[in-house]
Amino acid sequence: MANLRLMITLITVLMITKSSNGIKIDLPKSLNLTLSIDPSIISAASHDFGNITTVTPGGVICPSSTADISRLLQYAANGKSTFQVAARGQGHSLNGQASVSGGVIVNMTCITDVVVSKDKKYADVAAGTLWVDVLKKTAEKGVSPVSWTDYLHITVGGTLSNGGIGGQVFRNGPLVSNVLELDVITGTHLLNFDLHTTTKTVFVL
């Protein structure tokens, strides 16, 4: 397999909303979003991977695009009643970060995609994609990412939000160091950052 560098363009979400508890969430039809309040879906979204934290959301959406998430964030911050929104992949985040009490969970695993560039120098990857699928898709092209996680059944977005470590870190740095571009949804804009030229602080980790 060719030892080529694959830079990853990540579609992720920056959640900036006002908090409120105990509000019944009623999404208008104009948003064209389906809010699931099915008890089994709510239960699954209430627990983290280790079953240590339980936080019950008001509903879960399965977006089909970044535009869906943007519309949700705009309404969450500026609608009739504001509510919190959290992004959830496989639920491995610590201390209930992947859930929000009474708010809306965005099931990021609904947005998955891996597109390897024609020159095989980078891959365009959606945030909800599992690392195991990134490796499968890139291997089909005879290449692989520079770094990846030791445990592959977690999402790219969730991993990068924590920096990302794995067996190749000692040689190539953490996963986030091998990201070429980052698309961030704020609710008002879809921002694109070239991480090798951007100097403005966007995230505080």
N, C-alpha and C positions, 0 to 999 in steps of 0.2 A: 504494500500500500504506500502510495506517495506521501512523503512527509511535507505536506503543504500546510501553510497557515490558513485557518478558516476564521475570519472575523465574523462576529454575529451581530446582526442588527436586531435589537430587541424591541418588541412592542410591549410596553408596560404601562402602568397606571399610577398617577400621582393623585391620591385622594385628598382633596381639600374641601371639607364641608363643615357646617356648623353641627354641633352635637345636640341631640334631643332624645329623650327616653319616653317610652310608652306611647308613641304616636303611631296610629294606624296608617300604614303607607298605602296610598291610593294613587297609582300611576295613571295619568290621563291617556286616553286612547291615542292622542296625537303623538305620544312618544314611540308608539309602535313597539312596545316592550311587554313581554309576558313575565309577570312576577309570580313565581311559584310559591304557594303557601302549603303545599302538600306536606303532611306531617313527617313522612319518611325523608323527604328532601331537607326539611328544616332540621330534623334530628341529625342527619349526616353532616350538615354544615355547622352544627352547634358544638361539635367535639373536634379537638385537635388530634393529630396522629397518635399521640401517646395516651389519649383519653385522660389527660391531666386537667385540662381546662374545658369548662362548659359555658358557652356564651350563646344564647338563643337569639338569632336574627328575626326580623319581621318577615323576611322573604328572600328568595334567591332568584337571580336572573341568569340566563344562559345566553350571552351575547353572540351575535353572528358576525360582528365587526367592531372595529374601534369606534365607529360612529355611534353605535348603540351605547357604548360606555360613556362617550362624551355627552350624549343627550341625557343620560341618567344623572351624571354629575351636575350638569347645568340645572336640572330640575331639583336635585337634592339640595343644592345651595340657594336656589332662587325661587323655588315653588311656593305653594300656599303654606306648606309646613316643611321645614328643613329636617333632614335626617342624615345619619351617618352612612357611609358606604365603605366596604372593605373588599379587597381583592383576595381570592382564595384559589390556590392551586391544589396541591395534595394535602394541605393542612399541616405541614411540618413546622410552620412558624411558631415561635415561642410565646408563651403567655397570652394566648388567645388573639394574636395579631391578625389572624386570618378570619376573624369574625367580629361582629359588632352587635351589641345588645339592642334589639328592636329596629335595627337598620336593615340595609340591603347588602347581601353578599353577591359579588360578581364572580361567577364560576369561570375562572380563566381557562380551565381545561376545554372550554367550548371553542376557544380560538387557538387552533394549532396549525402550523405550517412550517415547512422547511424547504427553502429554495436555494440551491447551490448555484453560485454565479458561473457564467460560461467559462471564465478563466480559472475557475476552481480555487480562487483565492479567499473567498468569504462565503458565508451562508446568511440568508435572510430568515430569521427564526421568530415565530410568534411566541409571546410570553408563556402561553399555556402548554407549550410543547414539552413532552418529557425528554430528558437527556437520552434515554434509550432509543427514542425515535430519531433524535438528531444524529446519533451514531449510525443507525440503520440507513438513513437517507444519504448521509455523506459517504458511507462505505460503498454504496451503490455506484458512486462517482469515483471511487478509488482514493478518497481523501478522508481526513478526520479532523475534528476540532483540535486546537492547540492544547486546550485543557478541558477536562470534564470531571464530573463528580464520581466518587467511588461507588456511591449508590445511585443508580441510574433512573429510578422510578420517581423522580421529583421534577418539578417544572423548571424551565430555564429562567423564567421571571422571578420565581421565589428564590432560586439559588443566587442570582445576581443581586437581589435586594440585600443579601447578607454577605456579599463579596465572593463567595464560592471557593471551596477548597477541594483538592483531590490529589491523586498520586503524582500529577505532573507539576504541581505548584512550585516545587523546589527548583524546577528548571525554567518554567514559563510564567510563573506568577499566578495569582488567583484568577478565577474565571473572568471577573469583571475587568481585569487588566487587558483581556483579549477581546474586548468589545469595541467594534469600530464606530458604530453609531447607535444612538438610543432615541426611540420615539416615546414621548411622554404625553399622556392625555391629562389635561388639567381641568377640563370641563368647559373651557372657553377656547382653547386652542389645542392643536396637535403639534407639539414642539419636536423638532429634530435637532439632536446634538451630535456633532462630530467630537467624540470624546478625546481625540488627539489634538484638537485645536481650541476647544472650549475651555475658558478659564473661570467663568462665572460659577459660583457655588449654587447648585440647584438642590442638592440633597444634603441633609445633615444626618449622618448615620450614628 
